[in-house]
Amino acid sequence: MNCFQSSRFSPLPVLPSLLTSKQKLSVCSKLCFAIGGAPNQVAGSATAFFLQIYLLDVAQINPFQASMVLFTGKAWGAVSDPIVGFFVTKSRWTKIGRLMPWMVGCTPFVVVSYFYLWFVPPFTNGRFIWYLGFYCLYQTLITCFHVPYSALTMFLSTDQRERDSATAYRMTMEVLGTLVGAAIQGQIVASAHTLKHCRHHNVSAGHLGNSSGTEVIRSLALSQDFLSHAPIPFHKGFVLVMKHGPYLTLTAAFLFISVAIQLVQSNFVLFCTYAVDLRDHFQNIVLTILMSAAVSIPFWQWFLQKFGKKTAAFCGITWIMPFTVMLVFIPNLVVAYVVAVSSGLSVAASLLLPWSMLPDVVDDFRLANRNSKGHEAIFYSFYVFFTKFAAGISLGVSTLCLEFAGYDTGACRQPQAVAYTLKLLIGAAPVAFIITGLMILLLYPISEDVRLQNKLALEELR
């Protein structure tokens, strides 16, 4: 803490001597950072996969109301990201930093709102308002945690390889968190969803797919060289960020890719239950996907360091397309497990790459705007804003498509039109979004050569 206090009031004398050590982070420090993302993913996996079928078949609100809950909640969460980002950038420094009070303060309220999101109230007429209110509240509170937590990546170290390594640790812990959510909460939702008058109706799922303590504090404190200058107004910083070409390209590319993953996540339970005869096996299929993703994250970390992040994005994300289509046309158990192992590779890549590439964009922005500092929260909050908003639209539209197809809330069997719609939502639609995202990613200008040049230039400036 003494190191933090000295760098808080006099950062420049301490900074040069310690920057020469490249700000290496220990394994324990990386684990301490990574553990913070696991609880968010446990809850996120449940809402991404279970909330739609929970609202339809357990809470038994109609598909239109369910689509409004999903869309409005996601849209509200998207709007809250830049708002929280604004307040984070305006926050004052405390003894535990500028970001930590947000994460610590909102956590108890996140727990309460999440509990009531999965609680069935005794009344029926007001259930739509109940779930809409608590879903929006949950989205707001989890944003208050996730925006400062994700922005924390930029303050762990000035060394790009150390940040990438910490991000890989974080993604591994987040995938393990989704695994816990699939194994524990999936069983709870499954027991609630089972209907006594339906034979072989067992549904559960998971997520497919944010002295070590003193070392972390020291790393955060040393990074205040980017924040020691007087910050420019938020709206001017926002305009500068939105004019930065690499940021817009990266955000647009992964916006389409994340929408594809969201479509698969939200409709996978319904797809296995009503479109193909895999309702008795799909929890094991999802667990296989998650275990494959968790194991393959270290592989993608090695791959991006060896061949570059852009190459890793193309190789990893294109891998999922033929396998999702295969599951739609050949829905047998053996093919399902082959698809699960293969899809886990792409899920890991889609989780790791955007959060590994965003710090490179921020570094590029710092070189292009050397007198404009302290905008890390803007980068991270608006990236999440765009992806959440697009995901909200896709989830709302996909649920409306089920209503137009004739989805019967609480029924054991659904019309053939519902099965056909689910196949489109699992197969054709995600492939189209992924292709669009990868075409945009071709325009991403930060190659490995540019990234290394930026790294050298930043080291000279420091």
Order of alpha helices (4+ residues) and beta strands (2+ residues): alpha-alpha-alpha-alpha-alpha-alpha-alpha-alpha-alpha-alpha-alpha-alpha-alpha-alpha-alpha-alpha-alpha-alpha-alpha-alpha-alpha
